[in-house]
C-alpha cells in the first residue's frame, strides 16, 4: 500500500477545516529562511555551472568523494534506482517507507521484506533506510559495508541522516564505487520539502546512468539557488540539530505522560506504541492535530514536531485530552 503522511486534505474532510498542526510528516517545521532568489533562477534554464555548484555544495556537506546526482527529491531517486540493473531479486529491510518496494515492483523486481540487512545475502539488490522510517533503527557504516560484499547493489536511503553524526556511508563512496548508491533528501532537514530536491551519491559510472535516466534539468533554478546557499550554512545547520533534539525530547515527554511508549525515531519524527493507534489519532484530530498511522500496526503512531509556540500549545491541549 503506497500510503503517505502529508494527507491533511483527508483530515479536513473528516474533522473539519480550520487551524491544523500537521504532524504526519517528518519535515523540519522551522525551515531554512528563504531569502531573495535571483531573477535569472526563475527566468532561465539551469546551466551546467549552476548544477555543478550545487553538486559541489552537496559533496562538501556529505563529505563524499563520489559523484553527486541532483534530482527532484529523494523520491525521484527511488523511482530511478530500480532501472540501474535488470530486474531480479530485491530485499528491503522493513517495515519501512513503502515507496522503495513499490518502485522496485513497478519495474519488474521480485521484492521481499527482511528484518536485517544480513538476511539479504545473495540478493541482486538490497535497500536499507538508515535511519529507518518509522522505527528509527540504525545500522553502522561498517555493518552495511560488510553486507555490500554479498549483494549485487546496495541502496541506502539516508533521507533522515542529517541529524546523525557518523552514520552516513557517503564518506566511503569514491569515483570507482560500482555497487552502492546513497540517497539523500534536502527537503526534510532543511524544511523545504516543496522545493522537491534530493541527491544520489555513487560512483562515476552509476552516476552517469542516473543522469541519463533523469534527463536534462531534473531540478529547477530556484531550488538550485536556495539549496546551494543553505547547504553551505553550517551555523544554521548546527543550531537546527540542537533545536530538533530538544523538541523531540519535549514531544517524548508529552507522549510518556499519555502512557505511550517510544518505539524509536529521529529528531525529525517520533514513533510511539499506543493502546490503540486509530483511537489515539482520532483523539488528536478532534483538536486538529494530524498524526500518521501505519497499515501493518494497530499500535504505532508517528508524529513529526510542532514548529511554533502556537503549534505546541495546540498539541499540548490535544494530548491533555488523549
TORRO-90701 format. One line per 4 residues: their letters; for each residue x, y, z of N, C-alpha, C. Coordinates in steps of 0.05 Angstrom, whole numbers, plus 5000, padded with zeros to 4 digits. Example, Ala and Ser with C-alpha at 12.3 -4.5 7.8 and 13.67 -1.06 7.14 Angstrom:
BEGIN
as) 5264,4886,5156,5246,4910,5156,5264,4934,5156  5257,4955,5142,5273,4979,5143,5258,5001,5157;
This chain:
BEGIN
xxxx) 5017,4976,5000,5000,5000,5000,5018,5025,5000  5013,5043,4980,5030,5067,4978,5016,5090,4992  5015,5087,5019,5003,5109,5035,5025,5126,5046  5019,5151,5051,5039,5171,5060,5027,5190,5081;
xxxx) 5045,5204,5094,5037,5226,5110,5032,5250,5092  5026,5273,5105,5021,5297,5090,4994,5298,5077  4976,5280,5085,4949,5278,5073,4929,5295,5089  4936,5320,5093,4919,5337,5111,4891,5342,5099;
xxxx) 4889,5340,5072,4863,5344,5060,4843,5323,5070  4852,5298,5074,4835,5277,5084,4826,5283,5112  4845,5294,5129,4838,5301,5156,4816,5322,5157  4819,5342,5140,4799,5364,5139,4772,5355,5130;
xxxx) 4772,5336,5111,4746,5325,5101,4731,5311,5124  4746,5299,5142,4733,5283,5163,4728,5299,5188  4747,5317,5195,4745,5331,5221,4740,5360,5218  4739,5370,5194,4733,5398,5190,4757,5415,5185;
xxxx) 4753,5438,5171,4775,5456,5166,4781,5473,5190  4800,5490,5188,4808,5507,5210,4838,5507,5213  4848,5513,5237,4876,5515,5242,4887,5488,5250  4902,5475,5233,4912,5448,5237,4942,5449,5243;
xxxx) 4951,5430,5259,4980,5425,5262,4985,5398,5249  4999,5398,5227,5004,5373,5212,5029,5360,5222  5027,5339,5238,5050,5324,5248,5052,5297,5233  5040,5294,5210,5040,5269,5196,5065,5264,5179;
xxxx) 5083,5284,5178,5107,5281,5162,5131,5284,5181  5155,5279,5170,5180,5283,5185,5196,5306,5174  5184,5328,5170,5197,5351,5158,5202,5372,5179  5226,5384,5179,5233,5405,5198,5212,5427,5197;
xxxx) 5198,5432,5220,5177,5452,5220,5187,5481,5220  5213,5484,5224,5224,5511,5223,5245,5512,5201  5236,5518,5176,5252,5514,5153,5275,5535,5151  5294,5528,5134,5315,5547,5128,5303,5572,5117;
xxxx) 5311,5595,5126,5299,5620,5116,5304,5625,5087  5283,5629,5072,5285,5633,5043,5289,5663,5038  5313,5669,5028,5319,5697,5022,5312,5702,4993  5321,5725,4982,5315,5732,4955,5327,5711,4935;
xxxx) 5312,5705,4915,5321,5686,4894,5328,5703,4869  5352,5699,4858,5359,5715,4834,5338,5712,4812  5332,5734,4799,5312,5733,4777,5320,5713,4756  5345,5709,4751,5354,5691,4730,5346,5662,4736;
xxxx) 5345,5655,4763,5338,5628,4771,5309,5622,4762  5292,5642,4761,5265,5638,4752,5262,5639,4722  5278,5655,4709,5274,5661,4681,5290,5644,4662  5311,5632,4671,5329,5617,4653,5331,5587,4661;
xxxx) 5337,5571,4642,5342,5543,4648,5368,5541,4665  5369,5522,4683,5394,5519,4699,5417,5512,4680  5439,5524,4686,5463,5519,4670,5479,5496,4682  5498,5485,4667,5515,5465,4677,5531,5475,4701;
xxxx) 5538,5501,4700,5553,5513,4722,5536,5514,4747  5511,5521,4744,5492,5522,4767,5490,5495,4780  5486,5474,4764,5483,5447,4775,5509,5438,4788  5531,5444,4775,5557,5436,4786,5562,5449,4813;
xxxx) 5553,5474,4816,5557,5488,4841,5541,5474,4864  5517,5465,4858,5501,5451,4878,5513,5424,4884  5523,5410,4863,5536,5384,4867,5560,5387,4886  5576,5408,4882,5599,5413,4899,5591,5419,4928;
xxxx) 5569,5435,4931,5560,5441,4958,5550,5415,4972  5536,5398,4957,5527,5373,4969,5550,5354,4976  5570,5353,4958,5593,5336,4963,5608,5345,4988  5610,5371,4993,5624,5381,5017,5607,5374,5042;
xxxx) 5581,5379,5040,5564,5374,5063,5564,5345,5071  5562,5327,5051,5560,5299,5056,5588,5285,5057  5609,5301,5054,5636,5291,5056,5642,5267,5038  5633,5269,5013,5638,5247,4995,5657,5254,4972;
xxxx) 5672,5235,4964,5690,5238,4941,5677,5227,4915  5653,5215,4918,5639,5204,4895,5625,5225,4879  5609,5216,4860,5593,5234,4844,5567,5240,4857  5557,5264,4854,5532,5273,4865,5513,5278,4841;
xxxx) 5490,5264,4842,5469,5268,4822,5446,5284,4834  5440,5307,4823,5419,5324,4833,5393,5316,4821  5373,5311,4837,5347,5301,4828,5324,5315,4841  5300,5311,4831,5276,5324,4841,5265,5311,4866;
xxxx) 5281,5310,4887,5273,5297,4912,5284,5269,4914  5287,5259,4939,5296,5232,4942,5276,5212,4929  5251,5221,4927,5231,5203,4914,5239,5199,4885  5249,5219,4871,5257,5215,4843,5279,5194,4842;
xxxx) 5298,5195,4861,5319,5175,4861,5308,5147,4866  5288,5145,4884,5276,5119,4889,5263,5108,4864  5252,5125,4847,5239,5116,4823,5260,5106,4802  5284,5118,4803,5304,5112,4782,5321,5088,4789;
xxxx) 5327,5084,4815,5346,5063,4823,5338,5035,4812  5312,5027,4811,5306,5001,4801,5314,4997,4771  5319,5019,4757,5326,5017,4729,5356,5015,4724  5371,5015,4746,5400,5014,4743,5410,4985,4736;
xxxx) 5393,4966,4742,5400,4938,4737,5376,4923,4725  5381,4901,4712,5359,4884,4702,5344,4874,4726  5318,4872,4725,5302,4862,4748,5311,4834,4757  5312,4831,4783,5319,4806,4796,5306,4804,4823;
xxxx) 5321,4793,4842,5310,4790,4869,5320,4813,4887  5301,4828,4897,5308,4851,4915,5298,4846,4943  5313,4856,4962,5305,4855,4990,5304,4883,5001  5283,4888,5017,5280,4914,5030,5278,4909,5060;
xxxx) 5295,4922,5076,5294,4919,5105,5270,4934,5115  5252,4921,5129,5228,4934,5137,5217,4924,5163  5193,4935,5170,5177,4954,5155,5190,4981,5152  5185,4994,5129,5198,5019,5123,5181,5035,5103;
xxxx) 5193,5056,5093,5179,5073,5074,5171,5057,5050  5145,5056,5044,5135,5037,5025,5141,5042,4996  5151,5066,4989,5157,5072,4961,5180,5055,4950  5198,5046,4967,5221,5030,4956,5211,5004,4944;
xxxx) 5195,4989,4959,5185,4964,4948,5167,4969,4924  5150,4989,4926,5131,4995,4904,5146,5002,4878  5167,5019,4880,5182,5026,4856,5196,5003,4844  5207,4985,4861,5220,4961,4851,5201,4943,4837;
xxxx) 5178,4938,4849,5158,4921,4837,5148,4932,4811  5145,4958,4809,5135,4970,4784,5154,4966,4761  5180,4961,4767,5200,4956,4746,5205,4926,4743  5189,4909,4755,5191,4881,4750,5208,4865,4769;
xxxx) 5217,4878,4791,5233,4864,4811,5215,4846,4828  5226,4824,4837,5213,4807,4858,5223,4817,4885  5205,4827,4901,5213,4841,4926,5204,4825,4950  5222,4822,4969,5215,4811,4995,5225,4828,5017;
xxxx) 5211,4829,5040,5219,4844,5063,5235,4827,5081  5257,4838,5092,5274,4824,5111,5276,4841,5136  5284,4829,5158,5285,4843,5183,5312,4857,5187  5333,4846,5176,5360,4857,5179,5375,4856,5153;
xxxx) 5394,4874,5148,5409,4873,5123,5423,4846,5118  5433,4834,5139,5447,4808,5136,5429,4786,5126  5402,4790,5128,5383,4770,5118,5381,4770,5087  5394,4790,5075,5391,4793,5046,5414,4782,5030;
xxxx) 5432,4767,5043,5455,4756,5029,5446,4741,5004  5459,4748,4981,5453,4735,4956,5433,4750,4939  5421,4771,4950,5401,4786,4934,5415,4802,4913  5400,4808,4891,5411,4824,4870,5411,4854,4878;
xxxx) 5394,4861,4896,5392,4889,4905,5382,4889,4934  5394,4906,4951,5385,4909,4978,5380,4938,4984  5357,4945,4995,5351,4972,5003,5349,4974,5033  5363,4993,5045,5363,4998,5073,5357,5028,5077;
xxxx) 5337,5034,5093,5332,5062,5101,5346,5066,5128  5364,5085,5129,5382,5088,5152,5386,5118,5159  5374,5128,5180,5356,5116,5200,5330,5107,5187  5319,5086,5198,5295,5075,5186,5270,5091,5193;
xxxx) 5252,5093,5174,5226,5106,5177,5205,5084,5176  5190,5078,5198,5185,5097,5220,5197,5090,5247  5212,5068,5250,5221,5060,5277,5248,5071,5285  5262,5085,5267,5287,5097,5275,5311,5079,5278;
xxxx) 5308,5053,5270,5331,5035,5272,5354,5046,5256  5379,5040,5265,5403,5049,5252,5423,5026,5249  5438,5027,5228,5460,5008,5223,5485,5023,5218  5507,5014,5229,5533,5027,5226,5543,5025,5197;
xxxx) 5559,5044,5188,5571,5041,5162,5586,5015,5158  5600,5006,5180,5616,4982,5178,5598,4958,5173  5576,4956,5187,5558,4933,5183,5546,4932,5155  5540,4956,5144,5528,4957,5117,5549,4950,5096;
xxxx) 5574,4959,5100,5595,4953,5081,5600,4923,5081  5597,4910,5104,5601,4881,5105,5580,4866,5089  5556,4877,5089,5534,4864,5073,5538,4870,5043  5549,4893,5037,5552,4901,5009,5567,4880,4992;
xxxx) 5585,4867,5005,5601,4847,4990,5585,4822,4983  5560,4820,4993,5544,4796,4989,5518,4802,4974  5515,4826,4963,5491,4833,4947,5501,4846,4922  5483,4847,4902,5491,4858,4876,5494,4889,4878;
xxxx) 5473,4902,4889,5474,4931,4892,5462,4938,4919  5476,4954,4934,5467,4964,4960,5456,4992,4957  5431,4996,4964,5419,5023,4963,5412,5031,4991  5423,5053,5000,5419,5063,5028,5406,5090,5026;
xxxx) 5381,5091,5036,5366,5116,5037,5372,5130,5063  5387,5152,5061,5395,5168,5085,5379,5193,5087  5353,5192,5080,5337,5217,5080,5335,5230,5107  5338,5215,5129,5336,5226,5156,5363,5225,5170;
xxxx) 5385,5224,5155,5412,5221,5168,5425,5248,5175  5413,5270,5168,5426,5296,5173,5431,5302,5202  5415,5289,5219,5418,5295,5248,5435,5274,5262  5446,5255,5247,5461,5232,5259,5490,5233,5251;
xxxx) 5507,5241,5269,5536,5243,5263,5548,5215,5260  5564,5211,5240,5579,5187,5236,5564,5164,5225  5539,5168,5217,5522,5146,5207,5524,5141,5177  5530,5162,5163,5528,5161,5134,5550,5145,5120;
xxxx) 5542,5131,5099,5562,5117,5082,5574,5135,5060  5564,5160,5058,5573,5178,5037,5604,5181,5037  5617,5184,5061,5646,5188,5060,5661,5164,5049  5648,5141,5047,5662,5117,5037,5657,5113,5007;
xxxx) 5642,5131,4994,5638,5129,4965,5661,5143,4951  5671,5130,4930,5693,5140,4914,5684,5141,4884  5699,5153,4867,5692,5152,4838,5690,5124,4827  5703,5105,4840,5703,5077,4829,5680,5060,4841;
xxxx) 5665,5071,4860,5643,5055,4872,5624,5046,4850  5618,5020,4850,5601,5010,4829,5577,4993,4839  5576,4989,4865,5555,4972,4876,5541,4984,4900  5541,5011,4901,5528,5024,4924,5518,5051,4915;
xxxx) 5494,5057,4923,5481,5084,4919,5470,5093,4945  5477,5118,4952,5466,5130,4977,5447,5153,4968  5423,5153,4979,5403,5173,4973,5401,5193,4996  5400,5219,4990,5396,5239,5010,5373,5258,5002;
xxxx) 5359,5267,5023,5337,5286,5019,5346,5314,5028  5340,5334,5013,5345,5361,5021,5321,5372,5038  5297,5366,5029,5274,5380,5040,5267,5373,5068  5274,5349,5078,5266,5342,5105,5281,5358,5126;
xxxx) 5308,5356,5126,5323,5370,5147,5321,5400,5144  5323,5410,5119,5322,5439,5114,5293,5450,5115  5274,5433,5117,5246,5441,5120,5234,5454,5095  5245,5448,5072,5236,5460,5046,5228,5437,5027;
xxxx) 5210,5421,5036,5202,5398,5020,5189,5406,4994  5177,5430,4993,5165,5439,4969,5184,5444,4946  5209,5447,4952,5229,5450,4930,5232,5425,4913  5226,5402,4925,5229,5376,4912,5259,5373,4903;
xxxx) 5276,5368,4922,5304,5366,4916,5317,5343,4932  5333,5327,4919,5347,5306,4932,5371,5298,4916  5387,5279,4927,5412,5272,4914,5417,5242,4915  5430,5232,4895,5440,5205,4894,5471,5207,4894;
xxxx) 5484,5193,4912,5513,5193,4915,5523,5166,4907  5541,5164,4888,5551,5138,4879,5577,5143,4863  5586,5121,4850,5610,5124,4833,5603,5136,4806  5624,5142,4791,5621,5157,4766,5603,5143,4746;
xxxx) 5607,5117,4743,5592,5102,4722,5562,5101,4728  5555,5095,4753,5527,5094,4760,5515,5122,4759  5530,5142,4767,5521,5170,4766,5514,5178,4738  5531,5170,4719,5526,5177,4691,5499,5165,4681;
xxxx) 5494,5140,4690,5469,5127,4682,5445,5140,4695  5447,5148,4720,5425,5162,4734,5419,5188,4720  5440,5203,4713,5435,5229,4699,5421,5225,4673  5428,5204,4659,5415,5198,4633,5386,5191,4637;
xxxx) 5380,5175,4658,5353,5168,4664,5336,5192,4673  5348,5210,4687,5333,5233,4697,5328,5253,4676  5345,5254,4655,5341,5274,4634,5351,5301,4642  5351,5320,4623,5361,5347,4628,5343,5362,4647;
xxxx) 5355,5381,4662,5340,5399,4680,5322,5384,4699  5334,5364,4714,5318,5348,4733,5309,5364,4757  5322,5388,4761,5313,5405,4783,5311,5434,4773  5296,5450,4787,5291,5477,4778,5311,5497,4789;
xxxx) 5312,5520,4775,5332,5541,4782,5329,5552,4810  5305,5559,4820,5303,5568,4848,5312,5548,4868  5306,5522,4864,5316,5501,4882,5346,5500,4883  5359,5503,4860,5388,5502,4859,5400,5526,4874;
xxxx) 5388,5550,4869,5399,5574,4882,5396,5573,4913  5372,5565,4922,5367,5564,4951,5383,5543,4965  5384,5519,4953,5398,5497,4965,5428,5501,4966  5439,5514,4946,5468,5519,4946,5476,5536,4969;
xxxx) 5459,5556,4975,5464,5573,4998,5460,5558,5025  5438,5544,5027,5431,5530,5052,5451,5509,5059  5461,5494,5040,5479,5472,5045,5507,5482,5055  5513,5507,5050,5538,5518,5059,5535,5532,5086;
xxxx) 5511,5535,5096,5506,5549,5121,5507,5530,5144  5531,5524,5153,5535,5504,5174,5526,5515,5202  5526,5542,5205,5517,5553,5230,5487,5547,5234  5471,5552,5213,5442,5546,5215,5438,5516,5220;
xxxx) 5453,5499,5206,5450,5470,5208,5456,5461,5237  5477,5471,5249,5484,5463,5276,5462,5471,5296  5452,5495,5293,5431,5505,5311,5405,5488,5307  5399,5481,5282,5375,5465,5277,5377,5438,5290;
xxxx) 5401,5426,5289,5404,5399,5302,5399,5401,5332  5409,5421,5345,5405,5424,5373,5375,5428,5379  5362,5446,5365,5334,5451,5369,5317,5427,5365  5322,5412,5343,5306,5389,5337,5308,5368,5359;
xxxx) 5332,5364,5370,5335,5345,5391,5320,5354,5417  5321,5379,5422,5306,5389,5445,5276,5386,5442  5266,5392,5418,5238,5390,5413,5228,5360,5412  5246,5343,5402,5239,5314,5403,5236,5304,5431;
xxxx) 5253,5313,5449,5251,5306,5477,5226,5317,5490  5219,5341,5482,5194,5353,5492,5170,5337,5484  5169,5328,5459,5147,5312,5449,5146,5285,5463  5170,5274,5468,5171,5248,5483,5159,5251,5511;
xxxx) 5163,5273,5523,5152,5277,5550,5121,5278,5549  5110,5291,5528,5081,5292,5525,5070,5263,5521  5084,5248,5504,5075,5221,5498,5076,5203,5523  5098,5206,5538,5101,5190,5562,5079,5196,5582;
xxxx) 5072,5221,5585,5051,5228,5603,5024,5217,5595  5021,5212,5569,4997,5200,5559,4997,5169,5561  5020,5158,5570,5022,5129,5573,5032,5115,5548  5043,5130,5529,5053,5119,5504,5083,5112,5508;
xxxx) 5091,5090,5494,5119,5082,5495,5133,5089,5469  5157,5100,5472,5173,5107,5449,5184,5082,5435  5176,5079,5410,5186,5057,5393,5214,5065,5382  5216,5090,5373,5241,5100,5362,5235,5124,5344;
xxxx) 5255,5132,5329,5251,5154,5311,5277,5169,5307  5275,5193,5299,5298,5211,5295,5290,5238,5307  5308,5258,5308,5299,5284,5317,5278,5297,5299  5272,5286,5276,5252,5297,5258,5225,5283,5261;
xxxx) 5223,5260,5273,5198,5247,5278,5201,5227,5301  5179,5221,5314,5178,5202,5336,5156,5182,5331  5161,5156,5336,5141,5136,5333,5136,5123,5361  5110,5122,5368,5102,5113,5394,5084,5088,5392;
xxxx) 5085,5071,5412,5067,5049,5414,5044,5058,5433  5020,5057,5423,4996,5066,5438,4977,5042,5442  4959,5044,5461,4939,5022,5464,4923,5018,5439  4916,5039,5425,4900,5037,5400,4907,5061,5383;
xxxx) 4923,5057,5362,4933,5079,5346,4911,5095,5332  4891,5080,5321,4869,5094,5308,4853,5112,5327  4849,5102,5351,4834,5117,5371,4851,5141,5380  4877,5138,5383,4895,5160,5391,4895,5181,5370;
xxxx) 4898,5173,5344,4898,5193,5323,4872,5208,5322  4850,5193,5326,4824,5206,5325,4821,5227,5347  4832,5220,5371,4831,5239,5393,4846,5265,5387  4871,5261,5376,4887,5284,5369,4873,5300,5347;
xxxx) 4862,5287,5327,4850,5300,5304,4826,5317,5313  4812,5310,5334,4789,5326,5343,4799,5353,5353  4825,5355,5359,4837,5381,5366,4854,5392,5343  4849,5381,5319,4862,5390,5295,4893,5386,5296;
xxxx) 4901,5363,5306,4929,5354,5305,4929,5328,5290  4944,5327,5268,4943,5304,5250,4968,5287,5253  4965,5261,5257,4987,5243,5261,4986,5221,5239  5005,5203,5240,5009,5183,5219,5004,5155,5230;
xxxx) 4986,5141,5217,4982,5113,5222,4997,5095,5203  4999,5069,5209,5012,5050,5191,4995,5026,5188  4991,5016,5164,4972,4994,5159,4981,4968,5171  5007,4965,5179,5016,4940,5189,5018,4940,5220;
xxxx) 5008,4961,5233,5009,4962,5262,4984,4975,5273  4972,4962,5293,4949,4974,5306,4957,4993,5329  4982,4993,5336,4990,5009,5359,5009,5032,5351  5024,5030,5329,5044,5051,5323,5030,5077,5313;
xxxx) 5040,5099,5324,5031,5125,5315,5056,5143,5313  5060,5155,5290,5083,5172,5285,5076,5201,5285  5092,5217,5298,5087,5246,5299,5113,5261,5291  5110,5281,5274,5131,5300,5270,5132,5320,5293;
xxxx) 5147,5341,5289,5150,5361,5311,5133,5386,5305  5121,5397,5326,5108,5423,5323,5130,5445,5317  5121,5467,5305,5141,5487,5298,5139,5512,5315  5116,5525,5317,5113,5550,5331,5103,5546,5359;
xxxx) 5104,5567,5375,5093,5566,5402,5063,5560,5402  5049,5571,5382,5020,5565,5379,5016,5536,5372  5033,5525,5356,5030,5496,5349,5034,5479,5374  5055,5485,5389,5060,5470,5414,5036,5471,5433;
xxxx) 5024,5495,5436,5002,5498,5454,4978,5481,5445  4974,5481,5419,4952,5464,5408,4957,5434,5412  4982,5426,5408,4989,5398,5411,4987,5390,5441  4996,5407,5459,4994,5401,5487,4964,5399,5496;
xxxx) 4947,5416,5485,4919,5415,5491,4907,5388,5481  4916,5380,5457,4906,5355,5446,4915,5331,5462  4940,5331,5472,4950,5309,5488,4935,5308,5515  4927,5331,5525,4913,5331,5551,4887,5316,5550;
xx) 4876,5314,5525,4850,5301,5522,4853,5272,5513  4877,5262,5509,4881,5235,5499,4873,5215,5521;
